[in-house]
Amino acid sequence: MADLDNKDQAEMDPADMEDVEEEEEDAGEDNSKARQLTRQMMQNPQILAALQERLDGLVGSPSGYMESLPKVVKRRVNALKNLQVKCAHIEAKFYEEVHELERKYAALYQPLFDKRSEIVRAAYEPTDEECEWKQDEEEELTEEMKEKAKVEEEKKDEEKEDPKGIPEFWLTVFKNVDLLSEMLQEHDEPILKHLQDIKVKFSDAGQPMSFTLEFHFEPNDFFTQTILTKTYKMRSEPDESDPFSFDGPEIMGCTGCTIDWTKGKNVTLKTIKKKQKHKGRGTVRTVTKTVPNDSFFNFFSPPEVPESGELDEDSEAVLAADFEIGHFIRERIVPRAVLYFTGEAIEDDDDDYDEEGEEADDEEGEEEADEENDPDYEPKV
């Protein structure tokens, strides 16, 4: 058989041989151009966005496999779906009981949080025993270093007035957390220096699921209230129109409070001056306008969700960020405030991100190696 192939090849016209080689070269060039074009397309954000939109439209679409199943099998699959809906309702009950447990344990945590607040605002001076903290092995100091540090601290204390409690405790917490520091403006800081405590209050038993964040301030020159509130309403039940989307309690809306600002102290508004020219006479006048101003205290004036539940894109984005912040304050900031004050909780968060970053770096390294081994790879200039 091999001899026949050789004989056929020998009898083939040399011109034909050249045509075949040219066809193979053309095919290779076409493949190379196609790969290059694909790379260029995948680097185009507009094309990627269009592809993503197309893929998003396919999510939830029935697969061809399901359509091809016999009717009797589809019938059984429907039975499985009904079981899944029942599972979702049981899961909803589970989260309702979790909420009840949170209420129960919140009452156990609260005395500790109250004492934390008393220490921060100088209402209680902790004893020497309460202030004793066992350092880690890495943090342990020699007796000589301890004595030197003690002398330096005493010297500093003599040079300045004795501070009361822990000054700027909550302001420091906010500045240490990226999610919150992004909301802070310079004009917010003097106000937040008066923040003495943040409390989480859960809805009563038998009431719709919700939680309220209470921001406790000492009397100040900026507004008359001593407590500002933000309430988040939650739902823990599957949506009848889409029960399979249920993934635990979700925040359905939130309500802030009206801040009674002292005259001239409202940092959520600013006054601007504009010059207007009269079209006919050509005279110029200066108009003063009051416009919204960036401030952390806009947190207490979230967009209202209409009864229809439909919001514009900007309002949706604001509410999504608002829900994330409210959840973070409740779940992380209030329970672990001292660790965010010292920065230790930040280090833990950074460690988590570093691990993900290392994995990403490894993946990038593998991709670079693959590209280098690709004969058609053309490095960017």
QUIBEL-V266073 format. One record per helix or strand of 2 or more residues. SS is the DSSP state (a for helix, b for strand). FROM is the first residue (numbers start at 1). LEN is the number of residues. If there is no record, write none. Layout:
SS_FROM_LEN, SS_FROM_LEN
This chain:
a_2_10, a_14_29, a_45_14, a_64_5, a_71_50, a_128_4, a_137_3, a_143_17, a_169_8, a_178_4, a_186_7, b_195_8, b_210_8, b_227_9, a_243_3, b_250_6, b_269_9, b_284_9, a_296_5, a_313_21, a_337_6, a_344_30
